[in-house]
Amino acid sequence: MWVATILLMSRNIVDLTQILGLHFWLGSDFHGYQILTYMFMHDSGNPLQDGILGAMSMSVSHLFFNMFSLWMFGMLLERVMGAKRYLFFYLTCGIGAGLVQELVWHMSWESVLATINNVPTVEIENAIKVGAINANFLNEFYNNLVTVGASGAVFGILLAFGMIFPNMPMYIFFIPIPIKAKWMVIGYGAIELFFGITGHMDHVAHFAHLGGMLFAFIILMYWRKKGVFNNIHGLY
């Protein structure tokens, strides 16, 4: 999908991100199926401006680490959960991440619009109340709120790995000693929460990542209650 998106955009045929990426639900470009399709997309850059190779080079590392994490951690989880349950888990984490992102957009779009226009949020709120902001302008703004990527689902996979195999030693680049999986997952979650609250790296959907982890936790706790993983010591 990533390659197809870049190739089709480079020929100015169609932008698959606009069709399959997750849009803000208030915008006219939002469609219900996007809550599923967005997680199979990836940032494609601007191939019309940067060329095919330029667009690929800007996002290939992110895509690689997403898919590498999915393979490395997901492989073990699929063996534990079984293929069908694992597929359900992965897709539900991705859908949950998308729902959380929609909620965050719904709660913050006015402040985002205010930041773009360099005015206080209260001015935007008042302008909307008195009808000073054109409806077409608002719709165009809504339609520009788009997210794509598997990161939310992958973060759900990471949390599941940390809960099921909490004491497995993990080796992370530039850290000379092994770190237990549970601490790695807690660290990732804390970093995402910090970035999300402070607005650092605001082009990244940090709360969607946390949403994937939240839904993963809910599913695992439900399965734990039902005794699905009685043979997995890590959940207890």
C-alpha positions, -999 to +999 in steps of 0.1 A: +000+000+000+029+023+008+046+018-026+012+020-044+004+053-027+038+068-037+036+056-073+001+067-079+008+101-063+040+106-083+019+102-115-008+125-101-034+098-105-049+095-070-039+100-034-048+068-016-042+085+017-071+108+011-093+078+004-080+052+030-064+074+057-084+081+088-100+116+086-116+136+114-152+125+116-166+160+112-150+164+078-168+155+045-139+132+036-145+109+066-159+074+059-165+047+084-143+021+066-112+044+073-111+032+109-098-001+095-080+009+063-058+036+078-037+011+097-025-005+064-014+029+050+019+047+058+032+083+054+041+087+017+056+122+018+053+143-013+065+123-043+054+151-067+078+175-051+105+151-038+103+124-064+097+087-058+130+079-042+129+111-021+095+103-007+105+068+001+137+078+018+118+101+042+096+074+057+112+040+050+130+039+084+097+044+103+080+018+082+109-007+087+109-004+125+071-007+126+072-039+105+103-052+123+086-047+157+054-064+144+074-094+131+097-097+162+071-093+189+040-104+170+056-137+160+057-149+196+023-135+205+007-153+175+021-186+188+007-179+223-027-165+212-033-186+181-037-170+146-074-160+148-072-145+183-040-127+174-056-112+142-085-101+163-062-086+188-041-067+163-070-053+144-089-043+175-058-024+188-056-006+155-093+003+155-090+014+192-060+036+184-081+053+156-110+059+179-088+075+205-073+097+178-108+108+168-116+116+204-084+137+207-092+156+175-127+162+187-114+176+220-086+197+206-094+209+170-103+244+181-070+248+199-052+234+168-069+259+146-061+287+170-024+277+170-023+276+132-038+311+130-017+324+160-047+335+180-061+325+214-084+295+214-112+317+229-112+339+197-118+308+175-146+296+198-163+331+197-158+333+159-175+300+154-204+309+178-212+341+158-207+324+124-177+345+115-158+314+102-171+300+069-185+265+070-165+255+039-133+268+055-140+246+086-147+216+065-114+220+046-097+223+080-114+191+092-104+173+061-068+181+067-068+162+099-057+128+087-037+099+103-022+068+088+000+039+099+002+007+119+019+023+149-012+022+171-017-015+165+020-021+169+021-004+203-007-027+213+015-056+204+043-041+224+022-038+255+009-074+251+045-087+248+055-068+280+025-083+299+029-118+287+067-119+288+074-093+314+109-105+324+123-113+290+155-094+285+155-069+257+185-052+241+179-017+228+203+003+206+229+023+225+219+008+259+247-016+269+227-037+294+195-057+289+162-043+300+132-064+310+103-062+286+079-048+311+102-018+318+107-012+281+069-011+275+064+013+305+092+035+291+076+036+257+042+045+272+057+073+293+075+088+264+044+088+242+024+104+270+050+131+275+052+138+238+014+138+235+009+163+264+037+186+256+031+187+218+066+175+209+068+158+175+033+171+168+032+154+134+031+120+152-002+106+166+011+100+201-024+095+216-032+070+189-002+050+201-015+052+237-049+042+224-035+010+209-019+002+243-051+010+262-072-013+241-045-040+243-046-037+281-084-040+281-085-070+259-058-088+279-075-081+312-108-095+298-090-126+285-073-130+318-107-128+336-120-155+312-090-177+318-078-176+282-041-173+293-041-194+325-009-210+312+009-177+308+026-168+340+034-132+328-002-120+331-003-127+369 
